[in-house]
Amino acid sequence: MKQNIKLSIFSLIAASLILTLDVYAQNEGGLEEIVVTAQKRSESLQEVPISIQVFSSDDIERLAVTNTIDLVRNVPGMVGVTNVGLPQAAAYFIRGIGQDESVSTLDPAVGTFVDGVFLSRQIANNSRLYDIESVEVLKGPQGTLYGRSTTGGAVRIITKKPTEETEGWFDIAYGEYNTIEASGKLNFPLADNLFAKVTTFYIDQEDGFLQNVTLNKDQWKRDARGARAQLMYVPNDRTEILFSAEYSQDDTGGAQGSNKLSACCGDDLFVVESGLENTWASTELMALSVKATMDFDNFQMEVIAADRDLDHSFNNDYSDQIVPAYSIPNLSNHQQTSLEINFTGEVDGANYPGIQWAVGASYYDDDNAVLFGDALFLFGGAVAGTFMRDLTNVTEARAIYADISVELGGGWGITAGGRLTKDEREVNVEQFLDLNGVPWQARTRANFMDRSGWLSTAAIGQPFDNATVEALGTKTKLEADEFTSRVVLDYKKSEDLMFYASIADSFKGGGWASRVTAAGDFKDLKPEFVTNFEMGMKSEWANDTVRVNLTYFSADYTDLQITAIDQNTGAFVYSNKADASVDGIEGEFVYIASDNLTLFANLSTLEGNYTDLRPGAEGLATKELKRTPDFSYRYGLLYDQAIESGEVGVTAVINKTDEYFSNQNNTPNGYRPAVSKLDFTVTYRPNDGDWRLIASCNNCTDERNANSTLDFGTLGFVTQFQDMPRLWRVSYRYDF
């Protein structure tokens, strides 16, 4: 019933706009064309039959976006949080679908791509956005053109290419919590057809966001640095080859959740009492890639090859108690190799309808070696022990795909595409008891994985290895051969008005429940599937001064991969025991009110429910799908005013997200109330144009909320993880 109401509302809004917007006052200025490559070719945003939100490099600067997680506050319908205690990991949910566990045996549901390279691990996808051409957020399943693990959508980051110019910039900033940031770029030619670019960034935060009253120190301090070197080789006017090498290290640690049940400070999210002195979270990444593009007479070929090597280490207290009751040590290495080749082209002539096509193939290999555990000291030590798992898992995927768009005449067009994927996975696991003792206050980064005291649990009659779990019915090898597809029908009423309707599906690969301490709980998970119906309108009016884009969608998920906490035992539970449906409306509105004033707004409605429950999941019957706020929106303005000495630019944005539950069980402790936040930026550029000053604040009113909750109430603690507090900064940038 509610779905029909939303569809009717969407139809009424679209019809009303068609009847009324033609009478808008005509302004001299107009909207700039936005070019996207969401369909593997360069197209105007207004011609692509996909719900997309795009951020240019100018948008990123004016909105004070520094990391990919910052995009979330500007994308209604997208919920994103840094994974609990791991500032480097971003858990994205688009249209209510995502993955909030960062273990290597589970894939994300929202894919992240940098220059076409898929980032397989959620552990380090909170990327620093520096020297970026644009970011595209694609909503809904993208299984045909982008493959598996995009059941929720995709985030595409496109970096700026080296050019033949000798130029660059440097930027230095100071901000709240005694934070110093610096970044820079140098672009220069090496030869007539070879260009180089080096970009770098650095951030150091002296004062932490959190105050630890047990250790009498502050913690959760940002500390990161990195660089990207690129070479562009252009041997002729039809070929370009881009080589990229990127290194980054992020030691932002101490992101401790706050125990709501604490007698001393449970009423203050930013005061903690964890006695785990040596707490940290660290990533180190080395990434290499090459992207070659060759134009032929009737088509273009693109080859993308990449290798990524990621080390991840952390030691966190997830109980926030003076004597830590539950902490997790982790040391892992993740190696990813990928190769994709695709061909795109078009056929257009007097004897042919307009045809655009794309075909391609991809190969992907992801090898993970992980040592991680659960250090328990529950009920004052009545239950104590450290369970360590030595785990490797390998994923290998191969795919071929094709996508073709045909003009049918009279403004009508159709697109059809399909992708065939073979996904193979294998896991090896063995559990040990660490007899070095708990709690973990004395452990350091040098000795926290000392194996000298490890004892295989088989020695005490509780074996936990591949043979054990296989005997209990768990598969240690998984294979999926899946065909995903999309069909889109579009109608261009005019150059400025398009309607479309599509049906598309996608899947997320299977995996294993590895955040468990009992062999019987180490279960294999089936793939997650989605079928999505979508209809939309894209339009520009009033001499291209008004843009109105509307989307209605309805998605059905089968074998949804659920992560929850058992409220009776406190154990993590993983299953495919439910199907779900999510539907909603999305809107984008932009109005060029004058040459120096732009008004904009985005909105999203979401309704997520379970539709079929398997035995053992009956308790979810009345629950809401987590992270599905009924309504969210952002609205704001861009204002530029010339003054005698230069130009002042003002950006103001208010964003609001309705209440939702951050946990699958919808417990009262997992309830996140509605929140509104204000972001504000002022930019001054002098007339000479060589430098600018930027002052900004995010969450200017310092709203303090929890975004994730580990509800271990039966074990004596409820740990809540914080949104970022207010952050202001002032930066000076010089261009040369």
N, C-alpha and C positions, 0 to 999 in steps of 0.2 A: 504493500500500500504506500509506504513512505517513498519507495523507489519510483512509483508512478507519479507521486506528488512532485518529486524533484525533477522528473522528466518534463512534467507540465510546466513547472516554474521556468526551466531552461527554455522551453519552446515559447513561452509568453515573453520572456526577456528578449529573445532573439527577434521575435516578430515586432515587438514594440520598437526596438532599435532600428529595424529596417524602415518602419513607418515614420519615425520621428527624426532620426539623426541627419537626414538630408537637409534639414532646415537650419542646421548650425551656422553661426556667423562664420564668414570666410576670413581667415587670417593669412597674413603674408608668408609666415614661416610654415614649415612642414616637418613631418617626422622623417628622420633619417632611415634609410633602408638598412635592415639588419640581415646580414648574410650568415647562414649556418651551414654546417656540413653533416647534419644529423642523418641524412640518407646517403652518405658516402659521396656526395657531390655538393658543390656550392649552389645554394638556393636562397631566395628571400624567405625570411621567417614566415611571412604571410602566405607563402605558397606551400608550406610543408604541412601535411595533414597529421601532425603529431602535436600534443600539448607540450610546449617547450618554454622555459624561461631562460633568458640569455643575459649574461653580464659581460659588458665590454671592459677593456682595461680602464677606461675613464669611470665606468660604474664602480669598478672595484676600488678605485682610489676615493671616489666621492662618498661611497658607503662605508669606508674604513674597514674593508674586508681584507684580512691578512692571511687567514687559513680557510680551508674548505669548510670547516665547521661553521664559520661565520656566514656562509651563504644561507644557512638554514633560516635565520631570522628574516630573510628577504624572500623566502619561498613558502607561502601558505600551502598547507597540505603536506609539507615535508617537515618531519620531526627529526632532529639530529642531536645526539649527545656524545660527549667524549665517553668512551667505555669506562666502566667503573674503575677508578684508580689509574687509568691509562690515558693521559692527555694526548698521546700520539695517535690513538685509535678513535675513529669516528664511527658511531653506529647510526646509519641513516635509515629512516623509515619514510617511504614515499607512498601516499595513499594507504597508510596503515601497515605496510609490508616492509619488513627489514629483518635484521639479525643483530641481537645485542650481545652475543657471545663472541669473543675474539679468538677462541681456540681454533687450531689449524685443521681440525677434523670437521668443521662446519664452514660453509661458504657464505659470503654476504648475499643479501637479496637485492641490493642496489649496487650495480657495478660502477667502479671508478676507473676512468681511462685517462692517461696522460699522453698526448700526441698519438692516440690510437692504441697505446699499450695498456692492456688490462692489468690492474693491480689486484693480484689474487688474494692478498691477505688484508683483513681489516686492521691489523695491528699498526700499520703505518700509513693509513690513507688520509689522515688529517694533514694534507700537504700544505706547505707554505706557498702562498700565491705571490710570486714576484716575477716581474717581467712577463706578464701573461697577456696574450692576445684576446682571449675570451674564455668564458666558462658557459657550457650549455647543460641545463638540467632537463633531462628527458623524463617525462612522467608516464608511468605505466610500463607494461612488459615490452622489452626490446629484443625478443628472442631471435628474430630473423636476421637483423643486421649486426647485432652485437653479441648474440649467443646466450649461453646459459648464465645463471647467476644475475639475471636482470629482471626477475619477476616483479620487483617494485619499480624499477626504472634504472637510469644511468646518469652519472655525472661525468661530463667530458671536459677536460682541461686542455686548452690549446696554447702552447707557449709561442712567443714571438720568434720569428726566424731571424738569423743573421742577414744583414743587408750589405750593400756595397759602400755604405756611408761610413765615415769615421766620426763616431759620435758616442755619447754615453750620458750617464748621470750618476750622482750619488745622493743618498738620502740618509739623514741622521735624525733620530727622534728621541724624545724623553717623555716618559709617561708615568702614570700612577704606579705606586709600589716601587718607586725608584727604579724604573725600567729604562734601559738604554737599548735602542734598536738602530741598526745600520744596514744599509743595502746599497748595492751599486751595480753598474753595468758598463762594459766597454765593448763597443762594436767597431771592427776595423777590417779592411780588406787585406788579404795576404797576396793576392794576385788578381788579374782581371776577372777570373771566374771562380775565385775561392775567397770566402768571407768567414770571419770568425767573430764569436761573441762569448764573453764571459760575464756571468752574473753571480752575485753572492749575497748572502744575508747573515745577520747575527742578531741575537736577542739575549739579553741578560737582565734578570729581574732580581734585585737585591732583597726586597721584602716579600714575604710570602702572603698568599691569600688567607691562609689558615693560621690560627694561634693554637699551639699545643700546650695545654696547661700542665701536663705531666712532665714533659721534657723541657718546659720553659723556653720554647723556641717557636719561630714561625716556619711554615713549610708550604709546599706547592708553589715553587718558584720556576718560572719559565727560563729555560736555558737551552738554546738551540743555535746551530750554525749550519751553513751549507753553501754549495756552489754548483753551478751548472756551466759546462763548457760546450759550445756547439760550433760545428763547421758546416758551412753550406757550399757545396761544390756544384757549379752550374756549367757543365762542359759545352752545352749548346742551348738554343732557345727552347728545346723540347724536354730537357732533362734537368732535374735537380736532385741532389742527394744530401740529406741532412744527417750528420753524425752528432750524437748527443752523449755526454757523460755527466752524470750527476752524483754528487756525494752529499750526504747530510748526516748530522748527528744531533740527536735530541735527548737531553738529559733532564727534561722537565719531570721531576718526581715529587713525591710527598703529597700527591693528590688524595688525601685521606678522607673517606666518608665519615659523617658524624653520626654517632649512636643516639637515636631519638630517645632511648630508654635510660640514658646517662643521668645520674642523680645530680651531677655537677653542672652539666652544660647541654642537656638535651634540647633546650629551647633555643639554641643558637647554632645554626648550621655551620658557621665559620669558626667555631671553637671545638677542638677535638682533645681527647685525652689518651690517645694511643701511646703505649709504652714501647712500641717498636721503633727504636732509635734509628736503625739503619734501614730506612725505607727509600726506595728509588724506583724509577721506571726509565728505561733507556732504549733507544733504537739507533742503529747505525746502518745506513743504506749506501750501496754502490750500485748504480744503474747505468747500463750502456744500451744504446739503441741506434739503429740506422733506419731511415725512412727515405726510400727512393721513389720518385715519381717520374714517369716517362709518358709523354704525349705522342700518340701516333695519329694517323690521318683521321681515323674514325673512333678511336677509343683512347682511354688513358689507363696505364697500369701503375699500381702502387704496391710496394713491398715494404713491410714493417717487420724488422727483426729486433728482438730485445733480450737482454739478460739482466736479471735483478737479484742481488744478494743482500739479504736483510738479516741482521742479528738483533735479537730482542731479549732484554733482561729486565726482570722486575722482582721486587720483594715488597708485598703490601699487606697491611693489616686490614681485614674486612670486618672486624668486630668493633673497632675503636674502643678498646678497653685497656686499662692500665697494664694488666697482664693479658696480652693478646690471646683471644680465644680461638680465632680462626685467621690464619695468614696463608698467603699463597706465594711460594717462590717459583720463578720461571726463568729458564734459560733456553733459548731456541735459535735455530738458524733456518732460514727459508730461502730456497733457491728456485727461481722461476726462469724458464726459457720459453719464448714464444716466437712464432713466425706466422705472418699473415700476408697473403697476396690477393689483391682484388683488381678487377677490371671494371671500368665504368665507361659508358658511352651513350650516344643518342643517335637516333635515326630520324631525320626530318627532311621532307621534300614534297614535291607536288604529288608524287605517287604514293606517299606513305603518310599515315597518321604520325603525330609526334610521339616518339618512343624514347624513353630513357631507361637504361638498364644497368644492373650491377651484378657481378658474379664474383665469387671468391672462395678461398679455402684457408683454413687456419690450423695451426698445431700449437699445443700448449702443454708444458710439463712443469709440475710444481712439486718440489721435494722438500719435506719438512722434517727436521729432527728436533724434538722437544723433550726437555727435562722439566717436569713441573709437578707440583705436589699440593697437599693439603696438610698444613700444620695445625693440629687441634689441641686445645687446652681448655676443655669445656667444663662448666660447673666447678670451677676452682681446681681443676686437675683430676676430677673423678673420671673423666674420659680424656685421655691424652695419647698422642701419637702423631708421627709425621709419615704420611703415605706419599711416596714418590713414584712417579710413573716415567718410565723411559719409553718414549713413543716416537715412531717414525710413520709418516703416511705420505703416499705418493699419489698424485692425480695426473692422468694423461688424457688429453682430450683432442679429438680431431673433428673437423667439421667442414662441410661445403655448403654454400648458400647461393641463392639467386633471387633477384628482385627486379621486377619490370613494371614500368608505368606507361600507360597507353592513353593518348587523347582519343576520345570516342566521337568528338564533334559536338557542336552545340553547347560547348562549355563543360561537357562531361568528361570524366577521366576515371581510369581504374588502375589500381596498383595491386599486384599479387607477388608474394614472395614466400620462400620456404628455406629452411635450414635443416640439414641432417647432421646430428651430433653423435659421436661415439665417446662416451665418458667412462673411463676406467679408474678405479681407486683401490688402493691396498693399504692396510694398516698393520703395524706390528707394535705390540704393547707388552710391557712387563712391569708389575708393581713391586715396590720394595718398602720395607720399613726402615726409616732412618733412626738408628739407635743413638745418635749424637744427642738426642734429647730436645724437648721443647720446654718452655717457649723459645722464641727465636731472637730475643733481644740482642744476643751477642754475635749474631751472624753478620758478616760483611760481604761485600761484593767479591772479595778474594776467596772466601771460604764457604759461601753459602751452598755450594754444590759439591762439597767434599764428600766423596762416595765411600770413604773408609769405614763408615759405620752403617752402610746399607746392608740389609738382609732381605733376601727374596722372601716374599710372603709364602712361597711354597714350603719353606723350611719350618713354618709354624702351622702347616695344614690348611692354609687359606691361599692356594695358588691363584694368581691373576696374571695370565699370559694368553697368547693366542690360542693355545690348545684348550685352555680353560673356557674361554668365552665361546669358542667354536663348539665345545661339548654342550654348552648351555643354549646353543641355537643361534648365536650371533655370527653373521657372515663377516669375514675379514677381507674379502674381496667383493667389490661391487662393480657392476657393469650396467650401463644404461645406453640404449640406442633410441634416440628420440628425434622426431620430426616436429619442428615448430614452424608456424606460418603466420602470415597476415594477409588480409584482403581489405583494400580501401577503395571506396567509391567517393569521388569528389565532384563538385559542381561549382564552376566559376561563373557566377551571375554577371560579374564585371571584373575589371582589373583590380578593384578594391574590395570585392566581396566574394568569399568562398565558403562553401559548406562541405563537410565531409562526414562520412560514417565508416567505421572500421571494426574489424574483429581480428584479434591477434592472440597468440598464446606464447608461453615461454615456460621454462622449467629451471629449477635450482637443483644441482646435483645432490645425491645422497651424502651420507657421512656417518659419524659415530658420536655417541654420547661419551665423551672422554673426561668430563669434569665430575667423575664419580670415584668412589673408593672401594666399591664392591664389584666383583666380576659379574654378578648377575645384573647389575645396572648398566654395564657397558654394552649398549644396544646399537645395532645398525639402524640408520634412518633411510627411508625411501626418498626418492626425489620429490620435490614440491612442484606442483603444476598450477598454472593460472590460465584462464581464458578471459579476455577483456573485450567488452563491447564499448565503443566510444563514438560519440558524435560531437561535432564542433562547428563553430563559425569563426572565421577570421575576417576582419574587416577594417577598413580605414575610411574616414568620412571627412566632410567639411574641408575640402582641398588638402587632404592628407594631414590634418591637424588633430584628428581624433582617431585613436586605435581602440577597437573593442574586439577582444577574443574571448570566446566562451567555449567550455567543454563540459559535456556530461559523460560520465563513465560508469560502468557496472562491471565489476571483476569477480569471478568465481574461482576460489582456490581449493585445490584438492590435495589431500595429504599435507596440509600445512605443517611445517616443522615448528614445533612448540618447545620453548624453553621456559621452565617454571621452577618454583621451589615448593617442595612438598611441605604443606603447612603442619603436618603431624611430625615428620622426622627431621625436617630441615635440609633434606637432601635435594640436589638438583635433579630435575626430571626432564627428560627429552622424549618426544614422541611425535608420531604422525597421526594422532588419534582424533583429528578433527578436520573438517572442511570449513571454509569460511566464505563470506561474500562481503565486498566493500563497494559502496557506490557514493557518488558525490558530484558536485558541480565546481568548476574552476573558472575564474574570470580574470581578465587582464584589461585594464583601462588606462589609457594615456591621453592627455589633452595638452596640446601646445597652446596655452592661453595667450601668450604673447611671445615676442622674440626672445625675451629673457626669463620667462616663467613657464615651467612644465609641471603639471600635476599628474600624479599617477596613483593607481591602486591595484591591488591583487587580492583575491579572496579564494577561499576553498571551504566546501562543506564535506564532511566525511561521516559515513555510518558503516560501522563494521560489526558483523555478527557471525556467530558460529552456525553452520547450517546442517552439519551431520557429525555426530559424536560417536566414536567407537567405545567399546567397553573400557572402563577405567577413566573416561574423561567426562562422565555425566555431570560433574560439578561445574563444568564450563557452560552449561545450558543457558544460564541467565547472565553470563559475563559479557562484557564488552571487549572487543578486540583491543589490545593495549596500543597506546600511542595513536588513537584515532579521535582527536578533538572534533566535536560537532562542527565548529566554525573557527576559522582563523583568517586573519586579513593583515594587510599592511597598506598604509597610504602615506603619501608624502609629497614633497615638492623639491624641485631644482630651481634655484633662482640665481641669476647672474646680473650684476650691476656694475657698469663702468663708472669709475671715479677718476679724478684728475690724474692720479699717479698710476692707475692700473685697473684691475678688475677684481671684484669680490664675488665669490660663489658660495651659496648657502645650500646645504642639503639637510632636510629634516624628514625623518621617517618615524612613524608610530606603527608598531606591530603588536598584534594581540593574538593569543592562542587560548581557546576555551579549555576548560578542565578536561583531564583525561587520566587514565590509570597507566602507570609506568610498568606495572607487572601483570602477568597473565592471570593471576588469581583475583585481581581487583580487590585486594585487601585495603582496608582504610589507610594503612601506612603507605600504600602505593598510589594514593590519590594525589594528583597534582592539580592545584586550583588554577583557575584562569589567571592569566597574567598579561599585562600590557607593558611595553618597554619603548623608550624613546632613544633614538640615535640622532646625533647632530654633528655636522661637519661644516667648517668655514674655511674657505681657501682664498688666499690673496696672491694674485699674480701682478707683478709690476709691468709697466709698458714695454720694457726691454725683453720680457718673456724668458729670461735665462734661468730664473729661479722662482720658487713659490713657497709660501708658508701654509701649512695645513694644521688646523686645530680640530680635534674630534673627540667625541665621547660616545661610547656604546653603553647602553643601559644607563642613561644619564641619571635617572632617578634612583639608581642603586636598588632595584628590586632583587630580593634574595630568595631563591626558590631551589627546591630539590628537583633534579630531573630523572633520577633513578633511585630505586629502593631495593635493597636486599633485606627482605622481611624474614629474619631468623628469630622471630619473637619467641618460639618454643625453646630456643637455645639461649635466650637472655639478651639478645641485641637486635636492633633494627637500624641498619646502616643506610644513611641517605647521602647521596652525592650531589654536589652543588653545581648550579649554573654559575657562569662567570659573574662576578660582581661588576660594579661600574668600572670602566676603564677609560681614562682620558689620556690623550697623547698630543704632543705638538711636534711637528716635523718640519725640517728644512730640506728642500730638494733643489739641487742645482743641475741644470742640463748643459751639456757642452757638445 
